[in-house]
Each structure stands twice: as structure tokens, then as C-alpha cells.
Amino acid sequence: MAAVSTVVPGSPARARARNRRRPVRYHRSEVLWAAVFVLPAIALFAVVGVYVILYGFTLSFANWNGFTPKWTWVGLRNYADLLWRDPTYAPAVHTAALNTLWVMIAVPVLTVMISLPLAMLLNSVRRLRSLLRSVYFLPYVTSGIAVYFAWQYVLQPDGAINLLLGSAGLGSLQQPQGFLGNPDTALPTLIVITVWSGVPVAMMLYLAGLQSIDPTLIEAAQIDGAGPVRILRSVLWPLLRPITAIVGLLALRDSLQGFQTFLIMTNGGPGDHSNVLGLEVYRLAFLKLLAPTLGLSSALGWMLFLAALALAAVNVRVLRRAT
Amino acid sequence: MSVRSVAARAVVGLLLALYAAISLYPFLWMVSAAFKDQYEVVRGGHLIPHHPTVRTLAETWNELHFFDYFLNSLKVTGLTVLLVLVIYSMAGYAFAVLRFPGRRALYRLFIALLFVPSVTVLLPLVLLENKLGLLGGHWGLILPFVNGSAPLSVLLLTNAFETVPAELREAALMDGAGEARIFTRIYLPLSRPVLVTITLLTAIPTWNEYQLTRVSLNDPHGFTLPIALQNLQSGAVLHYNVLMAGALTVVVPVIVLFLAAQRYFVNGLMGAVKA
């Protein structure tokens, strides 16, 4: 859904940079109108945005369980506890970080590997194209608890997927504990479902990219005797690189920050085998009852924020190079 | 047509159909279970119910109050979308059209918010709302949802308003029209596709929102559909036919909305990428 976010470095900012040198003369009435027009957005942001962000930042240096009247200031200890010092929290964070890393590698790669061929196939047919496009889009439109419950239903021990594997003669792939109950398959299963929800937007972006490519380029390559694989590798892939950059970075961002699927389907289990960093922040904040973990949660949240900022910086650079 | 190209087209068709099946897979089982009774659903295996019944769905709507939860969801999503459209189209107009000091910096600030992970602000948000007495009510959900869709909405609307020819505004100014009139009579009507796109991009995640809602709402009368669904699952005995009937109630409205608006939505998304 943040598909468009990554396009920021493109249009309006750059166009405006050109005019920057010229001193702008402001008109009084225009400035007043502007103040009126941006006021609601800024007022809301000041309360729900700025205050909240600063409050969370302060809390990351304190110890609190949410009920006692006073915070205990601990300086940077929360950060140290999470990273290496605390014998219970640090290992959990390490596991979650490693899992998050797996998600951040697997999800972008799989998303590109599925959505690009799918967009090419879809682009090559005329009949039923718009119907198929709508069908392919359903996983995005409905992504949320209802669909995750449906996945749980088909993935459970006597669910449809195990039955399907059995009747297809692939009984060895069946999971008697259910795909989410087995520590070895829980994380891969969640990755597949994340990719399943992410493919629609990626496919749509690739489709837009493919439709903007001049068809004579492909015809010329065909006349030169290039087969479909060669055309994909030497013509389409380089031309679509900006789209791939957007798709990849979008998937990276969602892998780093998203945790809804994990919260709903496994809550990190079994054990901590499918825990990710976003989920750990959430669990430290809301699921530890009386333990004083609110400061820890804020600290971990801020580390996640820093990682997201680093990603955003890379994001902008890669996009500049690609476009 | 040669044999080879017929074969190639068959393979293409087969692959496209295969992914359609993958996309539909959980929905098919959701529908299947929702129309089974509680005995048939545990005898699993078959997709088409042998004794299809609408009893489960009817019960979910009446005895389990899913109709009330549906109305709550409609209220939260509707108000969120309405506020997003009003607040950020105004801001977008200022960013795209009006000249004022600090315009670029403000615009960038709103876009930069995209990189704040929502989970980082979740806890302080809940604490703040608790202090303000907003926690537990629907406004405690709506306001942060609106603020959360700021970056994308500002980005799309500013881009859209920049493509409106400036001559239109100048002509209207000559005729004595004020900014409010120009905004509502010229800019908004010309940007309808983007407004539809934003409606969907806001409505879909708001309708499905779970993380904040789950830790905010305590009073069952105020529950939205995702939380009601969660409660079904954590109940004493888990009946998958009931759970899937509830899930169907959650997904059908968004699917209907998407099908109604998809033409604008697809073009809006693609336009945003090409821009």
C-alpha cells in the first residue's frame, strides 16, 4: 500500500528545486489561506505525531510497568539490556533479529520472482485480463485477520493443505502438527503468506512498467533471434530495474516493520521460532502485564526506527541510481 | 497458428489459472466452511458442502452480534476516510498551489513520516490516549488512523493538484473567486480518480486494523469486526464454520468496495508510479 512512497525523490521536489534560487515573493492573503489549509493536518500531527514520538523517545531511557506513578531513569541501560546484557531479553531479541533478517531476504526475492513472471504472463494475454487482475488483487484487498484465520484453517493438522498433499501422493510433505505448529515450518510458512499478500501490488507495478515499454524494442530483439529468456534478461530486466528497486524496497520496508501476520497467526511461536522484531516491540509493550518492560519496548522501537531510517537512506540512493 | 504457439498459449493459460487458484485458495475454504454445519466442518476434506446451510451465517449476524460490529467498523472506517479526504486534500492544495514560507520543509516532513514504524509509536500513543480519556472510544482509533495515512495521501494529492493547469486558478482569481471556492469547484472535481484511490488505500487497512484496536477497545459494544473475530477464535470451543462465517463478514464488504472502485484504483496506482 505504500507503493507510492518510494517515488518521493521523483517529481515535485525536483521540479521545485529548480525554482529555488529565485526569491519568492509571498502574498499576504495567499500565506493566510495556506495557514488555514494546512492547519488541520498540522494540529493532528502535533498531538498524535510529535508529542507521541518524543514521549516514546523519553520513555526509552526509563523503567516502567505502566501502573506505578513514577518512572525510574536508567539512561542507556534499556538499550544495553536488549542488545547484550540481559539474560532473558537479549537472546529473545537476537532470535527475533535473525528471523527478521530471514524475512527481509526471502520476502523481497520471492516477491520479485513471482510477481515479474506473473505480470509478463498477464501482459501477454488479452482475454480475461481484467478479470484475472481483480482475482490476483484479492489477497491485498483482504489482507487482515480474516484471511489469516482462513490460512490457519487450511494449514492446521487436519486442514485442506495436508489433505491435498496426501491425495497428491506427497504425503512426505505433510505436517502432522500443522504447518504453524512445527518449529521448522512456522517461519517459512509465514514468509510464504507474507509474499502471497505482497505479490498483488508488486505485480501491478510491474504491469505498469511493462506497459510503458516500447513494443518495437522487443520486436527488434525477436528479429535478431532472441528467445523469451534472452529478451527477459537483456531487454526487459534492465528496463524494469526502477520498478524492481521499488518492489524490493517496499518489501524490505514491510519485512522490517510489519508483524501483523506473525502476531495473529503464531504470536511468535512455537517457542520464539517465528518471532520478529516488530512483534517483540509489541509484546514488550502490551503482553507482559505487570513486568516493567515499557521502557525496553520503547528502546527496541527506536532501534527499529533507526534501522528503518538507514533503509530509507539506501532507498533514496538506489532509486536515484535506478531512475 | 503453429502447434508450438498453441502449446505455448496453453502453458500460459495454465500458469495464469494456477496463480488464480493460489490467490483464491483461502477464500474458497472460507466460503466452504461458512456454509457447513458444525458436524460437517470437522469432517473436512471436501470443498463443496454436502448439506449447505446459511444457518451459521445467520447466527453469526444475529446471536453473535456481527451486524452491530459491522456497523461499528463502518463508522470507524467511514469517518477515517472522510477526515483523510478533507484534511489532506486541503493540505495538498496548499503544498501544490499556494506559495508560503516553509512549504517545502513541511511537505518533506509529512512524507518522511512514512519511515516511522507504526509499532514504535503505538505504545506512547496508547499512553497518551489513556491520559486524554480517548482510549477505548472510537475517536481514539480514528484520529491516529487519519494521521497514519497522512504521508501517502499528502503525496498523492499534492502530485494530483500539481497537474491541474495553473491558468484555471488565475482565471478564477480574476473573476473574483476565493481560494476556498477554487479548491472546491475546480481542484477537487478534477482530481476525482485520486480521491477514489485514497479512499481505497485508507479504507482497506482501516477496515482490517487489528494492532491498535486490540489494545484500545474493551467494551464489547464498541468492537469492530477484526476484534469480534479475534474473540470468536479465543472462545472456549473453536468452531471453524462459525469463525469462517465471521471472516466472510469481514472480507465481503472490502471486496465489494474494491470491485466497485477498481477501475479508478488501478489507474490511480499506476499513475502514481509513473509520475
Boltz contact constraints between the chains, C-beta under 6 A:
constraints:
  - contact:
      token1: [A, 1]
      token2: [B, 201]
      max_distance: 6.0
  - contact:
      token1: [A, 4]
      token2: [B, 272]
      max_distance: 6.0
  - contact:
      token1: [A, 5]
      token2: [B, 114]
      max_distance: 6.0
  - contact:
      token1: [A, 8]
      token2: [B, 111]
      max_distance: 6.0
  - contact:
      token1: [A, 11]
      token2: [B, 275]
      max_distance: 6.0
  - contact:
      token1: [A, 12]
      token2: [B, 162]
      max_distance: 6.0
  - contact:
      token1: [A, 24]
      token2: [B, 99]
      max_distance: 6.0
  - contact:
      token1: [A, 26]
      token2: [B, 99]
      max_distance: 6.0
  - contact:
      token1: [A, 30]
      token2: [B, 98]
      max_distance: 6.0
  - contact:
      token1: [A, 30]
      token2: [B, 99]
      max_distance: 6.0
  - contact:
      token1: [A, 31]
      token2: [B, 100]
      max_distance: 6.0
  - contact:
      token1: [A, 33]
      token2: [B, 179]
      max_distance: 6.0
  - contact:
      token1: [A, 34]
      token2: [B, 94]
      max_distance: 6.0
  - contact:
      token1: [A, 34]
      token2: [B, 98]
      max_distance: 6.0
  - contact:
      token1: [A, 34]
      token2: [B, 100]
      max_distance: 6.0
  - contact:
      token1: [A, 37]
      token2: [B, 90]
      max_distance: 6.0
  - contact:
      token1: [A, 37]
      token2: [B, 93]
      max_distance: 6.0
  - contact:
      token1: [A, 37]
      token2: [B, 94]
      max_distance: 6.0
  - contact:
      token1: [A, 38]
      token2: [B, 91]
      max_distance: 6.0
  - contact:
      token1: [A, 38]
      token2: [B, 94]
      max_distance: 6.0
  - contact:
      token1: [A, 40]
      token2: [B, 87]
      max_distance: 6.0
  - contact:
      token1: [A, 41]
      token2: [B, 87]
      max_distance: 6.0
  - contact:
      token1: [A, 41]
      token2: [B, 91]
      max_distance: 6.0
  - contact:
      token1: [A, 44]
      token2: [B, 147]
      max_distance: 6.0
  - contact:
      token1: [A, 48]
      token2: [B, 143]
      max_distance: 6.0
  - contact:
      token1: [A, 48]
      token2: [B, 144]
      max_distance: 6.0
  - contact:
      token1: [A, 48]
      token2: [B, 147]
      max_distance: 6.0
  - contact:
      token1: [A, 49]
      token2: [B, 147]
      max_distance: 6.0
  - contact:
      token1: [A, 52]
      token2: [B, 121]
      max_distance: 6.0
  - contact:
      token1: [A, 52]
      token2: [B, 124]
      max_distance: 6.0
  - contact:
      token1: [A, 52]
      token2: [B, 125]
      max_distance: 6.0
  - contact:
      token1: [A, 52]
      token2: [B, 128]
      max_distance: 6.0
  - contact:
      token1: [A, 55]
      token2: [B, 124]
      max_distance: 6.0
  - contact:
      token1: [A, 56]
      token2: [B, 124]
      max_distance: 6.0
  - contact:
      token1: [A, 118]
      token2: [B, 19]
      max_distance: 6.0
  - contact:
      token1: [A, 121]
      token2: [B, 12]
      max_distance: 6.0
  - contact:
      token1: [A, 121]
      token2: [B, 15]
      max_distance: 6.0
  - contact:
      token1: [A, 121]
      token2: [B, 16]
      max_distance: 6.0
  - contact:
      token1: [A, 132]
      token2: [B, 16]
      max_distance: 6.0
  - contact:
      token1: [A, 135]
      token2: [B, 20]
      max_distance: 6.0
  - contact:
      token1: [A, 135]
      token2: [B, 23]
      max_distance: 6.0
  - contact:
      token1: [A, 136]
      token2: [B, 23]
      max_distance: 6.0
  - contact:
      token1: [A, 138]
      token2: [B, 23]
      max_distance: 6.0
  - contact:
      token1: [A, 139]
      token2: [B, 23]
      max_distance: 6.0
  - contact:
      token1: [A, 141]
      token2: [B, 254]
      max_distance: 6.0
  - contact:
      token1: [A, 141]
      token2: [B, 258]
      max_distance: 6.0
  - contact:
      token1: [A, 142]
      token2: [B, 251]
      max_distance: 6.0
  - contact:
      token1: [A, 142]
      token2: [B, 254]
      max_distance: 6.0
  - contact:
      token1: [A, 144]
      token2: [B, 208]
      max_distance: 6.0
  - contact:
      token1: [A, 145]
      token2: [B, 210]
      max_distance: 6.0
  - contact:
      token1: [A, 145]
      token2: [B, 226]
      max_distance: 6.0
  - contact:
      token1: [A, 145]
      token2: [B, 229]
      max_distance: 6.0
  - contact:
      token1: [A, 146]
      token2: [B, 247]
      max_distance: 6.0
  - contact:
      token1: [A, 146]
      token2: [B, 250]
      max_distance: 6.0
  - contact:
      token1: [A, 146]
      token2: [B, 251]
      max_distance: 6.0
  - contact:
      token1: [A, 147]
      token2: [B, 26]
      max_distance: 6.0
  - contact:
      token1: [A, 149]
      token2: [B, 243]
      max_distance: 6.0
  - contact:
      token1: [A, 149]
      token2: [B, 247]
      max_distance: 6.0
  - contact:
      token1: [A, 150]
      token2: [B, 26]
      max_distance: 6.0
  - contact:
      token1: [A, 150]
      token2: [B, 30]
      max_distance: 6.0
  - contact:
      token1: [A, 150]
      token2: [B, 247]
      max_distance: 6.0
  - contact:
      token1: [A, 151]
      token2: [B, 26]
      max_distance: 6.0
  - contact:
      token1: [A, 153]
      token2: [B, 240]
      max_distance: 6.0
  - contact:
      token1: [A, 154]
      token2: [B, 29]
      max_distance: 6.0
  - contact:
      token1: [A, 158]
      token2: [B, 44]
      max_distance: 6.0
  - contact:
      token1: [A, 160]
      token2: [B, 29]
      max_distance: 6.0
  - contact:
      token1: [A, 163]
      token2: [B, 45]
      max_distance: 6.0
  - contact:
      token1: [A, 204]
      token2: [B, 269]
      max_distance: 6.0
  - contact:
      token1: [A, 205]
      token2: [B, 273]
      max_distance: 6.0
  - contact:
      token1: [A, 208]
      token2: [B, 270]
      max_distance: 6.0
  - contact:
      token1: [A, 208]
      token2: [B, 273]
      max_distance: 6.0
  - contact:
      token1: [A, 257]
      token2: [B, 117]
      max_distance: 6.0
  - contact:
      token1: [A, 278]
      token2: [B, 119]
      max_distance: 6.0
  - contact:
      token1: [A, 281]
      token2: [B, 119]
      max_distance: 6.0
  - contact:
      token1: [A, 282]
      token2: [B, 119]
      max_distance: 6.0
  - contact:
      token1: [A, 285]
      token2: [B, 123]
      max_distance: 6.0
  - contact:
      token1: [A, 286]
      token2: [B, 215]
      max_distance: 6.0
  - contact:
      token1: [A, 297]
      token2: [B, 123]
      max_distance: 6.0
  - contact:
      token1: [A, 301]
      token2: [B, 120]
      max_distance: 6.0
  - contact:
      token1: [A, 304]
      token2: [B, 117]
      max_distance: 6.0
  - contact:
      token1: [A, 304]
      token2: [B, 120]
      max_distance: 6.0
  - contact:
      token1: [A, 305]
      token2: [B, 117]
      max_distance: 6.0
  - contact:
      token1: [A, 305]
      token2: [B, 120]
      max_distance: 6.0
  - contact:
      token1: [A, 308]
      token2: [B, 115]
      max_distance: 6.0
  - contact:
      token1: [A, 308]
      token2: [B, 117]
      max_distance: 6.0
  - contact:
      token1: [A, 309]
      token2: [B, 115]
      max_distance: 6.0
  - contact:
      token1: [A, 312]
      token2: [B, 115]
      max_distance: 6.0
